[in-house]
Amino acid sequence: MARVIRGDALWLSVAPLDMRAGMDTLLAQVVRVFGEVRPHHANLFANRRGTRMKVLIHDGQGI
């Protein structure tokens, strides 16, 4: 059975991301900017050239 992840808001980082960064680094950036990770919010990060993206989504239970 497929599971759909709900997304109420999308946040795009304007600072380029080093694609070697892991989930803990991305999570730390979100917490630094917003103070917490909000359920059903997606945080998008792109590399300097804008050719790759990483997405961090909190589904209400975990990242």
Backbone as ProteinMPNN parsed JSONL, in Angstrom:
{"seq_chain_A": "MARVIRGDALWLSVAPLDMRAGMDTLLAQVVRVFGEVRPHHANLFANRRGTRMKVLIHDGQGI", "coords_chain_A": {"N_chain_A": [[0.843, -1.176, 0.0], [0.63, 2.155, -0.917], [1.947, 5.119, 0.51], [1.064, 8.419, 1.099], [2.712, 11.432, 1.537], [1.87, 14.219, 3.293], [2.083, 17.647, 2.505], [2.062, 20.747, 3.765], [3.38, 23.142, 3.547], [6.082, 24.59, 1.7], [9.495, 25.248, 1.925], [12.125, 26.968, 0.606], [15.559, 26.982, 0.609], [17.736, 29.731, 0.28], [20.424, 29.808, 0.358], [23.204, 28.159, -1.094], [23.742, 24.591, -0.993], [26.132, 22.261, 0.161], [26.301, 19.26, -1.305], [27.253, 17.039, -0.004], [26.412, 17.175, 2.539], [24.655, 15.77, 5.259], [21.57, 14.397, 6.66], [21.481, 15.27, 9.337], [22.887, 17.702, 9.286], [21.251, 19.23, 7.603], [18.907, 19.246, 9.123], [19.82, 20.669, 11.37], [20.202, 23.189, 10.206], [17.565, 23.903, 9.561], [16.406, 24.008, 12.13], [17.956, 26.05, 13.234], [17.124, 28.276, 11.729], [14.237, 28.311, 11.876], [13.651, 27.523, 14.462], [12.41, 25.179, 15.149], [11.437, 21.963, 13.794], [8.755, 21.725, 11.73], [5.728, 19.87, 11.586], [4.599, 18.339, 8.562], [5.803, 20.12, 6.834], [7.923, 20.896, 4.142], [11.333, 21.182, 3.488], [13.482, 22.542, 1.205], [16.603, 22.178, -0.398], [19.174, 23.323, -2.499], [21.965, 22.737, -4.755], [24.897, 24.729, -5.629], [24.879, 25.227, -8.435], [22.262, 24.7, -8.985], [21.351, 22.294, -9.969], [20.802, 20.008, -8.575], [18.809, 18.736, -5.881], [17.919, 18.473, -2.403], [15.523, 17.223, -0.155], [13.919, 17.76, 2.871], [11.557, 16.392, 4.881], [9.098, 16.538, 7.344], [6.915, 14.258, 8.539], [5.05, 14.301, 10.526], [5.53, 12.273, 12.274], [8.209, 11.68, 12.088], [11.416, 12.484, 10.592]], "CA_chain_A": [[0.0, 0.0, 0.0], [1.416, 3.381, -1.025], [1.685, 6.127, 1.537], [1.231, 9.777, 0.61], [3.202, 12.358, 2.556], [1.188, 15.506, 3.185], [2.94, 18.823, 2.6], [1.281, 21.973, 3.892], [4.199, 24.297, 3.19], [7.406, 24.33, 1.13], [10.459, 26.296, 2.24], [13.305, 26.829, -0.238], [16.735, 27.675, 1.126], [18.39, 30.566, -0.722], [21.87, 29.553, 0.438], [23.537, 26.888, -1.732], [24.072, 23.502, -0.084], [27.127, 21.266, -0.211], [25.519, 18.027, -1.416], [27.786, 16.009, 0.891], [25.762, 17.362, 3.838], [23.694, 14.734, 5.597], [20.301, 14.794, 7.253], [21.704, 16.008, 10.59], [23.278, 19.066, 8.929], [20.052, 19.898, 7.102], [18.023, 19.431, 10.276], [20.388, 21.749, 12.175], [19.927, 24.457, 9.527], [16.138, 24.199, 9.721], [16.181, 24.39, 13.527], [18.6, 27.35, 13.437], [16.33, 29.326, 11.09], [12.837, 28.328, 12.302], [13.53, 27.208, 15.872], [11.929, 23.803, 15.269], [10.984, 21.341, 12.555], [7.292, 21.715, 11.8], [5.099, 18.742, 10.883], [4.011, 18.529, 7.236], [6.519, 21.156, 6.105], [9.051, 20.391, 3.366], [12.437, 22.135, 3.373], [14.224, 22.197, 0.002], [17.959, 22.698, -0.471], [19.75, 23.112, -3.833], [23.405, 22.979, -4.858], [25.25, 26.054, -6.151], [24.456, 25.341, -9.834], [20.824, 24.49, -9.076], [21.083, 21.091, -10.747], [20.419, 18.933, -7.662], [18.081, 19.187, -4.7], [17.624, 17.57, -1.304], [14.287, 17.639, 0.493], [13.738, 17.286, 4.242], [10.125, 16.461, 5.175], [8.628, 15.988, 8.623], [5.578, 13.735, 8.231], [4.243, 14.274, 11.74], [6.082, 11.243, 13.147], [9.664, 11.72, 12.018], [12.002, 13.121, 9.404]], "C_chain_A": [[0.888, 1.238, 0.0], [0.987, 4.365, 0.051], [1.984, 7.501, 0.966], [1.678, 10.651, 1.769], [2.57, 13.718, 2.304], [2.193, 16.633, 3.335], [2.111, 20.086, 2.626], [2.057, 23.21, 3.46], [5.533, 23.816, 2.627], [8.298, 25.526, 1.442], [11.722, 26.019, 1.427], [14.444, 27.647, 0.347], [17.379, 28.476, 0.0], [19.902, 30.392, -0.702], [22.176, 28.211, -0.224], [24.016, 25.861, -0.708], [25.185, 22.644, -0.672], [26.405, 19.925, -0.18], [26.068, 16.875, -0.576], [27.145, 16.09, 2.272], [24.716, 16.279, 4.05], [22.446, 15.301, 6.243], [20.494, 15.611, 8.523], [22.084, 17.459, 10.318], [22.073, 19.852, 8.432], [19.089, 20.203, 8.239], [18.512, 20.574, 11.157], [20.13, 23.109, 11.535], [18.467, 24.86, 9.687], [15.847, 24.678, 11.136], [16.792, 25.762, 13.809], [17.736, 28.484, 12.877], [14.931, 29.441, 11.699], [12.637, 28.034, 13.789], [13.047, 25.799, 16.142], [11.605, 23.273, 13.877], [9.477, 21.191, 12.668], [6.713, 20.541, 11.016], [4.466, 19.174, 9.561], [4.586, 19.726, 6.489], [7.701, 20.498, 5.393], [10.083, 21.502, 3.226], [13.31, 21.676, 2.216], [15.567, 22.912, -0.001], [18.52, 22.364, -1.852], [21.259, 23.354, -3.794], [23.647, 24.326, -5.542], [24.756, 26.255, -7.589], [22.944, 25.16, -10.02], [20.435, 23.262, -9.876], [20.657, 19.905, -9.885], [19.713, 19.535, -6.452], [18.009, 18.069, -3.669], [16.389, 18.126, -0.606], [14.212, 16.975, 1.864], [12.268, 17.489, 4.591], [9.845, 15.822, 6.524], [7.194, 15.548, 8.4], [4.654, 13.676, 9.446], [4.719, 13.241, 12.738], [7.599, 11.268, 13.188], [10.11, 12.364, 10.726], [12.175, 12.094, 8.316]], "O_chain_A": [[1.795, 1.355, 0.824], [-0.179, 4.427, 0.442], [3.058, 7.717, 0.404], [1.092, 10.613, 2.851], [2.721, 14.294, 1.226], [3.064, 16.578, 4.204], [1.518, 20.461, 1.615], [1.465, 24.21, 3.055], [6.048, 22.77, 3.024], [7.902, 26.675, 1.246], [12.318, 24.949, 1.55], [14.314, 28.853, 0.556], [17.55, 27.966, -1.108], [20.585, 30.786, -1.647], [21.492, 27.223, 0.044], [24.616, 26.211, 0.308], [25.178, 22.338, -1.864], [25.944, 19.501, 0.88], [25.414, 15.84, -0.451], [27.309, 15.182, 3.088], [23.983, 15.92, 3.129], [22.281, 16.515, 6.361], [19.742, 16.556, 8.764], [21.651, 18.355, 11.043], [21.893, 21.013, 8.799], [18.523, 21.294, 8.307], [17.704, 21.368, 11.641], [19.867, 24.082, 12.241], [18.166, 26.03, 9.923], [15.119, 25.653, 11.322], [16.208, 26.555, 14.547], [17.633, 29.542, 13.497], [14.482, 30.545, 12.007], [11.553, 28.275, 14.319], [13.247, 25.271, 17.236], [11.511, 24.031, 12.913], [8.985, 20.584, 13.619], [7.159, 20.253, 9.905], [3.873, 20.249, 9.466], [3.93, 20.285, 5.61], [8.39, 19.653, 5.963], [9.741, 22.633, 2.883], [13.824, 20.557, 2.23], [15.663, 24.09, 0.345], [18.358, 21.24, -2.327], [21.768, 24.069, -2.93], [22.703, 24.981, -5.982], [24.268, 27.333, -7.928], [22.412, 25.438, -11.095], [19.326, 23.185, -10.405], [20.195, 18.895, -10.417], [19.974, 20.669, -6.052], [18.035, 16.885, -4.006], [16.226, 19.339, -0.48], [14.42, 15.768, 1.99], [11.781, 18.619, 4.599], [10.294, 14.712, 6.809], [6.337, 16.379, 8.1], [3.589, 13.061, 9.386], [4.365, 13.305, 13.915], [8.206, 10.919, 14.2], [9.299, 12.739, 9.881], [12.652, 12.42, 7.229]]}, "name": "protein", "num_of_chains": 1, "seq": "MARVIRGDALWLSVAPLDMRAGMDTLLAQVVRVFGEVRPHHANLFANRRGTRMKVLIHDGQGI"}
